[in-house]
Amino acid sequence: MKTREYHPAQPKRRRDSVKLQGDVARRVGDGHPWVFGDALRGRVLGAESQGSAVDLVDPQGRFIARALSDPQGSPVLRVFSSTVGQAFDLDHLLACVRRCQDLRRRLLGIQLTNCHRLVNGDSEGIPAVTVDRYGDFLVLCHYSQLAETFQPLLLEALVQVVAPRGIYLQRRHAPPAPGQVRPGAELVYGTAAPPEVSVTEGRCRYVVDVTAPASPGLFLDMRRGREAVARLAGARRVLNCFSYTGAFSAVAAAHGAASVVSVDSAGRAHGRARRNFEENGIDLSDHAYEFVTGDAFATLARLLEHQRRFDLVILDPPTFSSARGRTFTAFKDYAELAGAALGVMDSGGILVACCNAAKMPAADLDRALGRGAQMASRRLVVAERLGLPPDFPVLPAFVEGDYLKILVAQVA
């Protein structure tokens, strides 16, 4: 009798699907929202597919997630749903924005702030965008050309759910032309904002410019750092390095700091800092408040030379900067910065060290502070570790999205 050979049924490959291999399939299955081009093993996504929804499947053809194709981007695929057959349409965007708003109301306490991140894009089902609220205005940021394909639908969803007075757009994916500065944010819905929009966070108020080409002037992700300074500033001599528009400085002054020195290499930033002091009813004629224009390292050296001492020092440097002939990168220079800061601190003082470099792990920041303490012949003990506030939710597997590190340490 002739025996029949058994051939297991092979899963049919979906027409609009992309097969992921090994670790990539597992990572996306765990919830990571990005797939890069080198993971596709030679497969090229056609330019005409930009914005198309595709299924991501594992080596056996089993469904993993739904993603938008972004062939010219990095990543080239961005996950928006783990539901089979989910369309990326107005209904999806409405559901996402409503869910985002509900999360902020339940976890953040909207009554305490009218400035917060409303949509944290890739972690909340709307790839390549963020949406921030400043009072009655929204600032929408695009991080890929992909976002242009669904911008009209997203604007409609935001208008229906949030009903803002106006929406401004920043195209972060488009670098300025050579020799040109980045243009200001574009009004894409509603009425124009005034030059200053006043917003509230806890007990403090700040003025922001929602038309600015980069940051409106208040880093929303740093809320927990400002809350820590509010708790710690009372009766302390405060030094705020890289002070920018003075949010940390204004918080410290408003919560009873004995004195506040704000240091930034851009003198024009102090103008906004002074406005933030005024917005909180702080008398700038008081000699307890100083605004210093200069390089942070040079200023710290000068303060040490003049034997100035501080009880609370805030370090919130950019990941990379180049000013007055000196280049700073968090990866290689944070230890030296911490050592210089510790040189002007008394025993028992508090160091608030912040780092927003996604590629710098928390352990590397710890080591940088340890090396800085050794340089300064001081002992430093980390008492508190803080990160992103609840309006910046991140998928558990999306480690790149959990970028912010804030360490509160005591000097011995």
N, C-alpha and C positions, 0 to 999 in steps of 0.2 A: 504494500500500500504506500502510495506516494505521500510523504508528509509535506504539509504546507509550512513555509518559513514564516515566522512572526516578525512583522515590522511595526514597531510602535508608531502610532499616529504622530505626525509632526505638527506642531502648532502652526497655524497659518499666520504669516506675517501680515500685519495690518498695512494697508496701503500708505497711510500717513503715520508711520511709526519710525522710531530710531532705536536700534538695539544697542544697549549698553553692556559692557563687559565687566566681569569680576568686581573689583573694588569700587569702580564707578557706579555700577548698578546697586551695590550694597549701600554706598554712601547716599545716593539719591533716595533709595528705599528708606533710609533712616531719617530723611527729611532735608538733606542738603539741597538748596534750590538751583545750583549752578552746574552746568556741564560745559567743559572747555573743548576747543576744537581737537586737541591732541588725543582726547578720549574716544574720538569717533573712528579711529584706526583707518584713516584715509578717506572716509566718506566726506564728501563736500556738500554742504547745504547750499542750494541755489539762492542767488540774491533775490529772486522773485518770491522766495518763501518767507521773507521777513514779515513777522507778525502773525504767521500761520500757526495754528494750534496743532501739535503733534502728540502722539502717545510715545512715552518712553517705556521700553520693555526690556526684560532681562534676557540672558542668553537662551533661555527656554521659551522666549516669546510671551512671558507673563507680564501683564500690565504692572507698571510701577507708578507712573504719574503723568500728568498733562503738562506740557511746556509750550512756550512761545519760541519760535525760531528767530534767531538774531545772527544771521551768517556773517555779518561784518563786525559783530561785537566780540567782546571778551568778558563773560562767557558767550558761547554761541547758542545755548539753550537755557532758558530760564523757566523753572517750574512755577506754575500758578495754582495747581490743584492736584489732589490725590484721588479725585473722584472720576470714575470711568465715564467718558463721554461729556465731561464738563465743557461747555462752550465759554470762550472768552468774549463775552458780550455785555450789553448794558445791564442785564439782570445780574450777572456775576459781579460787575463793578459796584452796583447798588448794594448787593449783599455784603461785599467786602467793606465798603465805606461805613455801612450801618454797624457792622460787627466791630470795626475799629473804633467808632464813636462810642459804642456801648462799653467796650473795654476801658476806654479812658474815663468814662463816667463812673464805672464801678471801682477801678483800681487807683486812679490818679486823684480823684476829688476835684472835679472841674471848678467847684466853687472857690478853690484856693488859687486858681491860675487861669488866665485867659490866653496863655501862650504855652503851647505844647506840640509835640509831634502827633499829628492826626493819623497819618498812614506811614508805616515803616516798610514800604514797598515789598521787597523780595520775601520778607518773613510773613507778610499778610496778604498774599495772593494778588498783588499788583506789581509785576516785575519792573525793575529799573527806574522806579520813581520813589520820592518821598513827598509828603505833604505836611507842612508846618502851619500852625495857626498862630497869628499875632493879632489879638483883638478881633476885629471884624474882617480881617483880611487873611487870605491863605497864600502861602508861597509854595508853589509846585516846582520840584527839581527833577529834571530828566538826566539820567546817568548813561543813556544809550540812545542812539537813533531809533531803536525799537519803540521807545515811548511815544514817538511822534505818530506811530501808526494808530494808536488808540486814544490820543489826546482828546478829540472831540467827545468821545463816550465818557472818558473820565471826568471831563469838565461838567458834562450833564449830570453825572452821578453826584459830584461834589455840590453842585448847585441844588439838586433835589434834596439831598440829605442835610447839608450844612447851611445852605442859604447865606453864603458870605456876602459881604458888601463888595468885595473885589478879589480877584485871583491873579497873582503874578507868577510868571514862569521864568525859571533860570535853566538854561541849557548847559549843564555841567560837562556834557560829553563833547561840546564844541569848543576847542581852544581858540583864543583870540588870534586874529591875523598877525603875522610877524610885525613887530613894532607898534601894535595896537593894544589898548587895554580892553579887558573884557567888558562888553556892554552891560548896561543895567538890566534888571529884570523887566520882562515885557508884560504889560497889562493884557491879559487874555480874556478877562470877563469882568463886568461890573464897572464901578466908578474908581477913579484914581485915588490913591491914598495920599494923605497929607505928608509933608516932608518928615514929620515925626509922628509915630504911632506909640502911644503910651500903653504898656502892658503891665500886668501884675503877676507876681510870683510870691506866695506867702505874704509877708509883711512889706515886701519891697516892690518898687515900681521902676521900670526901665523904659527908655525911649529907644525905638528901633526904626530902621529905614527899610521897609519891605521892597523898595525899588533897587536896593544895592546890588551890585553885580556878583557879590559872593555872599558873605554872611550879613544878615540884617543888623547884627551888632550884639546879639545875645545867643550864646551857645546853649541850646535847650538841653542837650545831652548832659551838661555839666550841673544839672540841678542838685544832685546829691552832694556834689562838692560844695556848692553854695550853702546847702543846708548844714553841712559840717562846719563851715566857717561861721555861720550864724550861731551855732552852739558854742563855738570855741573862742570867738573874738572878744568877748567882754573883758574890758580893762587890760587887754593885751596890746603890745606894740606890734603892729602888723606890717609885713613887707610883702607886696604882691608883685612878683616878677612876671614879665610878659603880660602886663595888665590889660592890654587892648582897650576895650571901652569901659573898663573899670567895674564890671559886675561884681567880682569878688570884693573889690575895694569898697563899693557902696554897701554891700551886705555887711562887711566888717564894721564900717562906720555906723550904720543904722542899728547895729546890735551892740554898741557900746565900746568899740575899740578905743584904747587910750590914744593911739595915733595910727595913721595909715600912710605908708609910702608906696606909690604906684610907679612902676618902672616899665617903660616900653620904648622900643627903638623908633616908633613912628609918633612924632609929636602930635600929629592931627588926631590920633586916637584919644589923647587926653581931653580934647574938646568934648567928645561924647561922654567920657568918664565924668567930667565936671557936670554935664547935664544930668547924668544919672544921680550924682550927689544931690543936685538941686531938686530933682524929682522926688527925692526922699526927705526933703526938708533939712538937709545937712548944710550948716553954715560954712561956706568955703573960705571965709575970712579967718577962720580958726587956723592957727599955725600948725595944728596937729595933722593937717592933711597936705602931703607933698606929692607933686607930679614931676617925675624925672624922665627926661628924654635921653635915652642912651642904651648901649649894649648891656645886657644883663650881667655878663661876666665882668666887664669893666666897672660897672656900677657896684657890684658886690665887692670887688677889690678896693674901690674907693671908700665904700662904707666900712670895710674892715680897717683900712688905714686910718680912718677918722674915729675908730672905736665905737661905731654905732652898733647897738645891740637890739635884737628883736625876739619876741616871745612866740610869734606865729609867722611862719614864712610859707607862701603859696608859690609853687612852681607849676605853671601850666604852659609849657613851651609848645610851639608848633612841632610837628614831626620833622619838618625841614624848613630852614630859613637861611637867607643870606642877606646880611645887613652890615654896612660899614666895614666891608672887607673881611668879615668873619662868617664862615659857614657853620651852621649848627644842624646836626642830625641827632634825633633821639637815640638811635642805635649805638652811636659811638661816643656821644658827648654828655649823656645824662649823668654819668658818674661824676665827671668833673663839675657839672653844674650843681649837683647835690653837695659835693664837697665844699664848693665855694659858698653855698647857702648856709651850710652848717658852721662855717667860719664866723658868721655874724650872729649866731644864736647862743643864748644862755642855756645852761642845763635846765631841764624841765620844759624847754620850749617845744612847740609842736610844728612839725613839718607836714604840709599837705602837698603830696607829690602826685601830679596827674600826667597821664600819657594816653594819647588817642591813636597811637600807631598800631594798626591792626596786625601788622607783621611782627610786632614786638611782644612776645608772650609775657604774661604776668611774672613768670619766674625771672625773666631777663631784667624787668624793672626792679625786682627785689635785689638781684645781684648788683645792679647799677647803684642802688642806694647803699648796699653794703660796701662797695668799693669807695663810694663817696665818703662814707663814714670813716673808712680806713685812711683815706687821703687827709681828712681833717682831724685825725686822731680822736674821733668821738665815737660814742656808742649810740646806736639808733635802734629803737624797738618799735616794730609795726603793731599798732593797737587796733586798727580798723581797716577793712578793705571794702571799698565801694565801687560801684560800676554804673551801668546805665539805669535810668529811672524807668518806671513801668510803662511810660508812653513810647519806649523804644523796645518793644518785645522782639525776641529773636528765637528762631527755630532752634530746638536743642542741638541738632547736628551742624548748624551753621556757625562754626566757630569764628569765621571772618566777620560775622555780624556783631559779635560780642567783643568789640574792640577797645572799650574804655576801661582804663585802670586808674583808680584813685586810692592812694595809700595815705593813711593818717598815722604818723609815727612820732614818738617822743624822743627827745635828745637827752642822753644821760651825761 
